[in-house]
Amino acid sequence: MLESAQALIRKTAERMKLDSVMIERLIEPEFAHEFALVITMDDGKKRVFKGWRIQHNSALGPYKGGIRFHRDTVREEVQALGTLMSIKCAVAGIPYGGGKGGIVVDPKTLSKAELERLSRAFIGRIAHIIGEDVDVPAPDVNTTPEIMSWMIDEYQKIIGRKSLATITGKPVAMGGSLGRTAATGRGGLFVLMSLMAKLKKKAKGTTVAVQGFGNVGYYFAKLATEVGFKVVAISDSKTGVYDKNGIDLDRALKNKKEKGTVAYTKAISNEELLELDVDVLVPAALENMINEKNMAKIKAPVIVEMANGPLTQEAYEYLAKKGKIIVPDVLANSGGVTVSYLEWVQNKAGYYWTEKEVNDKLKVMMDRAFEAMWEKSNPSAGGEKKMPLKQAAFEVALERITSAMV
């Protein structure tokens, strides 16, 4: 993952004719913190957990990126994700750099008290290198608003004053923003709607398949249905469901709670969902779901990358050559970090917006970010040469980052 992220940046930078020193500065993290956390478990025994905070680039503003708790977390993954956060924030047009944190732990094996002790210990270890104008952590895989509440509480105890803007993704009662829960899915929908307008197509009657029924996939499907898209298939980690008349999301959700599956009618596999003949395919689950094994079977002319890296590089290049329009993850799923930025702004100002105001601001920012990418991609819209949207997004990001580097 780290190698592919760095290769993408290097390839883009070389195409932009950036010098070798600048390319190295774009690739290497500014700081990489690695540490051991010693926690007393409920049985009185001590356990050691390995953790990281990678601070990749701060040219555009404070480092920004989540903290993940996962048993398979490794330093290379954390560094790769921190690198991609620098790109994502620059594409989104928000004044942040990129960072990422992680702990090697399966949180399901810990009690709530143990999880809280681990969360507070992590912040205790990085308190001297974060801050609202330095590095702003947030939730990621297996971390929640509640975990963020423990972390901000611990941080404020350490520094002896309030600093709500240091961590985003908090519960609303502790300074979190309204609209954050649906933000990633909503932002992706705004991007799709901008694309549809460029293609002179309408939402009504456009068929969509969404792989993934977590927070991102669910809200994307729900909001897309509300504006007229016809979502004909969804799936969770186990199975999927196809309904040519349009998925009944309430029934799917009810079925999942009662029977453990979204398939309230015709069941399909995740593999079958990806290969459906639909207008828009939305991989919103795991990385590398579209790869050399199934890339030739992808029929959808438009792919919106709501997951991080759902296409392998080989599949991306193959499908791009086939003329598929692929909206890159660095823009498509940047709604979450954009509303995190809006939370940070509200915390710093001490003034809070309604959910509608947050959603309206998100739309303005996502539309603006899409427009910059589209202009770079399309010569008729002011770009120098026609290029795939992913390449355009990376060029926009690198232009913004390097213009702020001395």
PADRENKE-808526 format. One line per field, with one value per residue (C-alpha): x, y, z. Coordinates in steps of 0.001 Angstrom, whole numbers, plus 524288, in hexadecimal, padded with zeros to 5 digits. Layout:
BEGIN
east	[X | ...] $
north	[Y | ...] $
up	[Z | ...] $
# end
This chain:
BEGIN
east	[80000 | 80AF3 | 81269 | 80691 | 80358 | 81154 | 8121F | 805BF | 80B41 | 81878 | 8122F | 80979 | 814AF | 81D8D | 812BF | 811DA | 820BA | 8233F | 83175 | 8369B | 83818 | 829F0 | 82579 | 82CB8 | 826AD | 8192D | 81B97 | 822A9 | 81B17 | 81F82 | 81E90 | 81C3F | 8195F | 819BA | 81766 | 8132D | 80758 | 80746 | 7F968 | 7F4AA | 7E9DF | 7DDD7 | 7E46F | 7EFB2 | 7F98E | 800BF | 8006F | 8088A | 80241 | 809B7 | 80555 | 808C9 | 805D5 | 80AE6 | 80B44 | 80D15 | 80C1C | 80810 | 809F9 | 7FB86 | 7F858 | 7F814 | 7F9BC | 7EC56 | 7E8BC | 7E203 | 7E683 | 7E3AE | 7E324 | 7E576 | 7EC9D | 7F316 | 7F7A6 | 805E0 | 80E6F | 80E93 | 7FFAB | 7FF0D | 80945 | 8023A | 7F54E | 7FBD7 | 801C8 | 7F48B | 7EE65 | 7F7AE | 7F27A | 7E442 | 7E467 | 7EB0B | 7E122 | 7D5ED | 7DB4C | 7DC08 | 7E788 | 7ED4F | 7F8E7 | 7F88D | 7FADC | 7F65C | 7F6EB | 7F547 | 7F634 | 7F805 | 7EC14 | 7DF64 | 7D633 | 7CBF4 | 7D4FD | 7D578 | 7CBA1 | 7C657 | 7CEF8 | 7DB0E | 7D7A4 | 7D662 | 7E384 | 7E9EE | 7E3BC | 7E81A | 7F5CB | 7F6F7 | 7F39B | 7FCB9 | 807B6 | 804E7 | 7FFA8 | 80C50 | 80BC5 | 7FD62 | 7F4F9 | 7EA6F | 7F4AD | 7FE82 | 7F811 | 7E984 | 7E612 | 7D8B0 | 7D1CE | 7D581 | 7D3E2 | 7CE40 | 7CEC2 | 7C261 | 7BD55 | 7BDAF | 7CC21 | 7CE67 | 7C784 | 7D121 | 7DC75 | 7D892 | 7D5B1 | 7E33D | 7E9D9 | 7E32B | 7E717 | 7F53E | 7F5DE | 7ED5E | 7E3BC | 7D8D0 | 7DCF5 | 7D152 | 7D6AB | 7E23C | 7DA0B | 7CE89 | 7C418 | 7BFBD | 7B1E1 | 7A970 | 7A836 | 7B701 | 7B882 | 7B633 | 7AF80 | 7A1BE | 7A1B4 | 7AE37 | 7A7F6 | 7A33A | 7ADFC | 7B652 | 7AAB2 | 7A490 | 7B148 | 7B290 | 7A4D4 | 7A7D0 | 7B388 | 7AB46 | 7A0FF | 7AB7F | 7B05B | 7A293 | 7A0DA | 7AD7F | 7A8DF | 79B9A | 7948E | 78A04 | 78905 | 77B60 | 77C38 | 78AF6 | 78DD7 | 797B4 | 79DE4 | 7A447 | 7ADD8 | 7AE87 | 7A3CB | 7AB94 | 7AA4C | 7AF5D | 7A806 | 79B3F | 79A9C | 79F21 | 79448 | 78A19 | 78D29 | 78EB4 | 78126 | 77B7F | 7804E | 77B34 | 785FD | 7814A | 789A9 | 78759 | 79186 | 79886 | 7A0EF | 7A73C | 7B34A | 7ABDE | 7A220 | 79A92 | 78CEF | 787F3 | 77ACC | 7785C | 76D9F | 776ED | 77BD9 | 772FC | 77D90 | 774A7 | 7717D | 77FCD | 7839E | 778AD | 77C8D | 78AC8 | 78735 | 77DE3 | 78481 | 7926A | 79134 | 78CA2 | 78691 | 777EA | 775BA | 77EEC | 78C0D | 79897 | 7A6F0 | 7B031 | 7B6F4 | 7AA14 | 7A6C8 | 7B372 | 7B08F | 7A287 | 79EA3 | 79B97 | 79E5D | 7A637 | 7AE27 | 7B196 | 7BBA9 | 7BA3F | 7BFD4 | 7CDFE | 7DA1E | 7DE06 | 7D042 | 7D1C5 | 7DE23 | 7E45E | 7DAEB | 7CE4C | 7D218 | 7CE2D | 7C078 | 7BD97 | 7B2A1 | 7AF3D | 7B403 | 7B59B | 7BC88 | 7BC64 | 7C715 | 7C099 | 7C9B3 | 7D843 | 7DF30 | 7D442 | 7DB28 | 7E8CB | 7F21C | 7F169 | 7E277 | 7E25E | 7EB49 | 7E3A3 | 7D65B | 7DB4D | 7E033 | 7D2AD | 7CD00 | 7C6C7 | 7C526 | 7CB39 | 7C8FB | 7D4D6 | 7D3A7 | 7DBCA | 7D06E | 7C4AB | 7C5DE | 7CB4D | 7BE17 | 7C1C1 | 7CE4E | 7C780 | 7BD4D | 7C854 | 7CE1C | 7C0E3 | 7C0AC | 7CE55 | 7C9ED | 7BE04 | 7C64B | 7D025 | 7C56B | 7BCEB | 7B13F | 7A94B | 7A16F | 794C1 | 79568 | 79002 | 79A95 | 7A511 | 79F71 | 79E84 | 7ACB9 | 7B0BF | 7A9F9 | 7B0D4 | 7BE15 | 7BBF7 | 7B6F2 | 7C2CF | 7CC26 | 7C5AE | 7C654 | 7D500 | 7D72E | 7CE3E | 7D4F0 | 7E234 | 7DCEF | 7D613 | 7DD0A | 7D028 | 7CDF6 | 7DB3E | 7E48E | 7F0DB | 7EDFA | 7E35D | 7E6D0 | 7DFCD | 7D945 | 7E28E | 7EE81 | 7E7EF | 7E4C0 | 7F2D3 | 7F80E | 7EEDC | 7F354 | 801D9 | 800A0 | 7FA21 | 803CA | 8102D | 80BBC | 80B63 | 818BC | 82493] $
north	[80000 | 80974 | 80634 | 80886 | 8158B | 81A33 | 81550 | 81CD8 | 82962 | 8274D | 8247F | 83091 | 83937 | 834A1 | 8376A | 8451C | 8464E | 8489F | 84757 | 83B6F | 842A4 | 84736 | 8396D | 833DE | 83E4A | 83A73 | 82C10 | 82BDD | 82F05 | 83AEA | 8332F | 824E4 | 821C9 | 81395 | 80F78 | 804D6 | 80680 | 7FEC9 | 7FC77 | 7F60A | 7EC9A | 7E976 | 7DD66 | 7E5B9 | 7E0ED | 7EA48 | 7E9E4 | 7F11B | 7F6F9 | 7FCCA | 809E0 | 81439 | 8222A | 825B7 | 8342E | 8347F | 84277 | 84F64 | 858D9 | 85C37 | 85BB6 | 852D9 | 8443F | 83DC9 | 82F8D | 824FD | 81B42 | 80CFB | 8018D | 7F4F1 | 7E841 | 7E8AA | 7F6CF | 7F8B2 | 804B9 | 80423 | 80489 | 8101A | 81773 | 81494 | 81972 | 825A9 | 82849 | 826D8 | 82FF9 | 83AAD | 83875 | 83781 | 8441C | 84B61 | 84643 | 849CC | 85793 | 857B8 | 85DBE | 85138 | 84877 | 839C3 | 830AE | 823AD | 81C06 | 80DE1 | 803AF | 7F514 | 7F008 | 7E8CD | 7F189 | 7E6C1 | 7DF45 | 7EA8A | 7EE6B | 7FC41 | 8001D | 7FA71 | 80162 | 80E44 | 80C61 | 80957 | 81544 | 81E56 | 81874 | 81AE4 | 82941 | 82A2B | 825A3 | 82F24 | 83AE6 | 84287 | 8411F | 8442A | 85047 | 857D7 | 85EEF | 853B8 | 84662 | 8435C | 834D4 | 82EE5 | 8219A | 81716 | 8084B | 80326 | 81067 | 817AE | 824D0 | 81F0C | 81BB5 | 82998 | 82EB3 | 82728 | 82C39 | 83A97 | 8399D | 833DB | 83DF0 | 84954 | 843D5 | 8432A | 85105 | 856C9 | 85E06 | 85C1B | 8593B | 852B9 | 85534 | 84C07 | 83FE5 | 83EC1 | 83457 | 836CE | 834E0 | 840E3 | 84356 | 844DA | 84E0A | 844AB | 84985 | 846B3 | 83FB7 | 8380E | 82A82 | 82B34 | 83454 | 82A9F | 824AB | 83211 | 8379F | 82C46 | 82EA6 | 83D15 | 838F9 | 82F6B | 839E7 | 84350 | 838D4 | 83610 | 84486 | 8448C | 83876 | 83EF1 | 8339F | 83367 | 82BB7 | 826CE | 81932 | 8181E | 80AAF | 80940 | 7FDAC | 8001B | 7F659 | 7F85A | 7FAB3 | 8016F | 80FD4 | 81468 | 80AD9 | 80C04 | 81AD9 | 81B96 | 81225 | 818F0 | 826B2 | 82274 | 81C4A | 828D2 | 83104 | 8278F | 81DA9 | 80FAB | 8078A | 7F9A1 | 7F263 | 7F36D | 7EA00 | 7E82A | 7E003 | 7D32F | 7D484 | 7DDF7 | 7E05E | 7E3FF | 7EA5A | 7EF83 | 7F869 | 7FEF0 | 7FA6B | 7FC80 | 800D5 | 8000F | 7F1D8 | 7EECE | 7F50A | 7EDE9 | 7E107 | 7E304 | 7E57B | 7D9F2 | 7CFE3 | 7D4CC | 7D765 | 7E29C | 7D8F3 | 7DAE0 | 7D679 | 7D134 | 7CEA3 | 7D135 | 7D03C | 7DBB4 | 7D6FF | 7D6DD | 7E495 | 7EA0E | 7E3EF | 7E8F2 | 7F070 | 7FD52 | 80B95 | 80E6E | 80512 | 80989 | 8010B | 805A6 | 7FA01 | 7F57F | 7F845 | 7F062 | 7EB14 | 7EDA6 | 7E6F1 | 7DF16 | 7D3CD | 7DB4D | 7E7E9 | 7E2BF | 7DFE2 | 7EDC0 | 7F34D | 8003C | 80C10 | 81439 | 80FD2 | 81819 | 813DE | 815A4 | 80BD3 | 80E8D | 80830 | 7FF16 | 7FD4F | 7F7A8 | 7FF93 | 7F51C | 7F566 | 80445 | 8051C | 7FA91 | 800E3 | 80EA8 | 809F0 | 8040A | 811B6 | 80FE1 | 81C6A | 819DB | 823FB | 8225B | 81F73 | 82B54 | 833DD | 82AA0 | 82768 | 83471 | 838D6 | 8334E | 83B16 | 8471D | 846CE | 84406 | 850DB | 8577C | 851CB | 85757 | 864B8 | 8648A | 86082 | 86B53 | 87574 | 870B3 | 871FF | 86675 | 864AE | 85D5D | 85072 | 85713 | 86178 | 856E9 | 84F38 | 85B8E | 85EFF | 850FD | 851E9 | 85E9F | 858E1 | 84BD8 | 852CB | 85BC7 | 8504A | 848AC | 85477 | 85609 | 847AA | 84826 | 85448 | 84DD0 | 84181 | 847D7 | 85109 | 85711 | 85B58 | 861FC | 856B2 | 854DB | 846FD | 83CF9 | 83370 | 829B6 | 82F91 | 8289B | 82E4C | 83B9D | 83AC5 | 8375B | 8426A | 84C35 | 8475D | 847D4 | 85561 | 85A66 | 853CB | 8579A | 865B7 | 86691 | 8602F | 8691C] $
up	[80000 | 80389 | 7F72B | 7EE76 | 7F51F | 7F3A6 | 7E599 | 7E22F | 7E7D9 | 7E149 | 7D414 | 7D512 | 7D9A2 | 7CE8E | 7C4B8 | 7CA90 | 7C904 | 7D77C | 7DB7A | 7E2D5 | 7EFD1 | 7EF95 | 7EC31 | 7F7F8 | 800BA | 7FBC3 | 7FE69 | 80B7D | 81804 | 81FBD | 82C78 | 82FCB | 83E0F | 84291 | 85090 | 859FD | 862C8 | 86F7E | 8745B | 880E1 | 87D17 | 88533 | 88AE8 | 89001 | 885FC | 87D0C | 86E3D | 86430 | 85811 | 84CA9 | 84735 | 83D27 | 83957 | 82BE0 | 8285E | 819B9 | 814CF | 81AF9 | 80F99 | 80ED7 | 81D61 | 82960 | 8273E | 82621 | 826BC | 82E7F | 838AD | 835AF | 83F28 | 8378E | 83A0D | 82C95 | 82D3A | 82939 | 8281C | 8191E | 818AA | 82201 | 81A14 | 80D43 | 812B6 | 81836 | 80AD4 | 80439 | 80E55 | 809A5 | 7FBD9 | 8004A | 8082A | 7FD03 | 7F303 | 7FC16 | 7FD2E | 80C00 | 8137E | 818D5 | 81683 | 8183B | 8239C | 8291D | 835BD | 83941 | 843F8 | 841D9 | 8492A | 846DA | 84EC1 | 84F63 | 858A7 | 86282 | 86CDB | 86C35 | 877AD | 87104 | 86455 | 86B96 | 87259 | 8654B | 85EC5 | 869B1 | 869A5 | 85B10 | 85CBC | 8685B | 85F94 | 85450 | 85BF6 | 85A04 | 84B26 | 8488A | 84A22 | 842E4 | 83A97 | 83A27 | 83823 | 838DD | 83AA1 | 837F4 | 8379A | 82DD9 | 82D47 | 83A3C | 840FD | 8449C | 84989 | 8574F | 855D3 | 850DF | 85D24 | 865CF | 85DC7 | 85E03 | 86CA1 | 86F1C | 86660 | 86D4D | 87A99 | 87628 | 870C0 | 87B8E | 872DE | 868FE | 85B00 | 8546E | 846C2 | 84911 | 84620 | 83CC5 | 83B5D | 84962 | 84E8D | 84BE3 | 85A8A | 85B43 | 84FBF | 84481 | 83836 | 833C9 | 8269F | 82936 | 8293D | 81B25 | 8164B | 80EA1 | 8077F | 80536 | 7FFFB | 7F67E | 7F19A | 7EF58 | 7E71C | 7DF37 | 7DCE0 | 7D816 | 7CEBE | 7C9D4 | 7C6E5 | 7BEE4 | 7B789 | 7B583 | 7BBF1 | 7C64F | 7D2E3 | 7CFE0 | 7CA1C | 7CB93 | 7D164 | 7DC74 | 7E383 | 7F0C1 | 7F680 | 80531 | 80F2D | 819C9 | 81CEB | 80FA4 | 806F1 | 80E5C | 80E17 | 7FFF8 | 7FBF1 | 80477 | 7FFCD | 7F18D | 7F20A | 7F7BD | 7EC3E | 7E1EC | 7DF2E | 7DE01 | 7E748 | 7E281 | 7EA96 | 7F79A | 7FF60 | 80C9A | 80FB9 | 80E61 | 80362 | 7FACB | 7F5CB | 7E836 | 7E5A0 | 7D7D9 | 7DD19 | 7E69F | 7F3DF | 7FF96 | 8091E | 814F6 | 811DE | 80F7D | 81C73 | 823B0 | 81D63 | 82117 | 82F55 | 8301F | 8275B | 825D0 | 81733 | 80E8E | 804E3 | 806DE | 7F8C0 | 7EE15 | 7F48A | 7ECF8 | 7F09E | 7F1E9 | 7E58E | 7DE06 | 7E2B0 | 7DD2F | 7CFEE | 7CEA0 | 7C268 | 7C941 | 7C5F8 | 7D24D | 7DAB7 | 7E881 | 7EF79 | 7FD98 | 804F8 | 804F5 | 7FCF3 | 7F0E7 | 7EE80 | 7DFEB | 7DB5B | 7D05B | 7D2DC | 7D08A | 7C980 | 7BC0C | 7C125 | 7C603 | 7BDAD | 7C465 | 7BC8F | 7C8FA | 7D56A | 7E1C5 | 7EB4A | 7F88D | 7FF2A | 80065 | 7F4E5 | 7F047 | 7E328 | 7E1F0 | 7D970 | 7CEE5 | 7CEDA | 7CEE1 | 7C2F9 | 7BBBF | 7BE45 | 7BB6A | 7AE19 | 7ABC8 | 7AD43 | 7BA9E | 7C275 | 7CFCB | 7DA75 | 7E374 | 7F1E3 | 7F5B9 | 7F15E | 7F1D8 | 8005B | 80502 | 80A6F | 817B0 | 8193A | 813A6 | 81E7F | 82827 | 8236A | 82589 | 83362 | 835C2 | 830C8 | 839C1 | 84582 | 8430B | 84142 | 84C75 | 8435B | 83E48 | 831CE | 82F68 | 82812 | 81BE5 | 81C8B | 81DCA | 8124C | 80A01 | 80CDA | 809C4 | 7FC84 | 7F91A | 7FC9D | 7F59A | 7E95E | 7E96D | 7EB26 | 7E018 | 7D723 | 7D946 | 7D608 | 7CA2C | 7C4A7 | 7C60E | 7BF7F | 7B402 | 7AA8B | 7A61F | 7B42A | 7B52C | 7B7C2 | 7AF9B | 7AAE0 | 7ACEE | 7B7C4 | 7C0AB | 7CCB2 | 7D616 | 7CF7E | 7CF52 | 7DDD6 | 7E14D | 7D8DD | 7DF44 | 7ECA4 | 7E99A | 7E398 | 7EFF3 | 7F92A | 7F1D8 | 7F022 | 7FF17 | 80110 | 80251] $
# end
